[in-house]
């Protein structure tokens, strides 16, 4: 099974058409492919959809439909919700911020996402992280986690 960790920026592409949406769909449609998300992404998706409504990219009906589609993808195991975020993930995120916050602009929630992804990589749940965040992809690569920007899948991220 090919495991792909989708951060929130990649996950959002499944529920609102944008650059890279086709790539994320194609990854998840491959036989044996699994998309794995952190529990943090489920919370962040609420914010993503709210922003899209406020900016006019989605109306309230589109927001409701997107949330239903997300829940359906989880219910039918198209997406797997990763294990709970544990104290070790917070410690790892803090270390990532100390190492990469100044030099690469890593942010708090991205550090937490990466900490979870690195844990899943070590456990062989995933082999690649998908993220539309260039900084996060760069830090992931430096930390030994292959990363792909779905909007630019042919480019080396690191």
WOWOHU-V381071 format. One line per field, one symbol per residue. psi: psi as a letter, one per 30 degrees, with the letter a starting at -180 (. if undefined). burial: # if it has 9 or more other ideal C-beta (glycine too) atoms within 8 Angstrom, else .. A space follows every 10 residues. Layout:
psi = ???
burial = ???
//
This chain:
psi = kkkkkjleee effffkklkf eeeeeeeffk kfkkkkllfe eeeeeeeeee eeeefgfkle eeeeeeeeee eeeeeggekk klllkleeee eeeeeeeeef eeeggkleee eeeeeeeeee eeggelfkkk kgjeeeeeee eeggjkkkjf fhffkke.
burial = .######### ######...# #.###.##.. ..######## ##.##..### .##....#.. .##..##.## ..##....## ##..#...## .###.##..# #..#.#...# ########## #...##.### ###.###### ###.#.#### #.#...#.
//
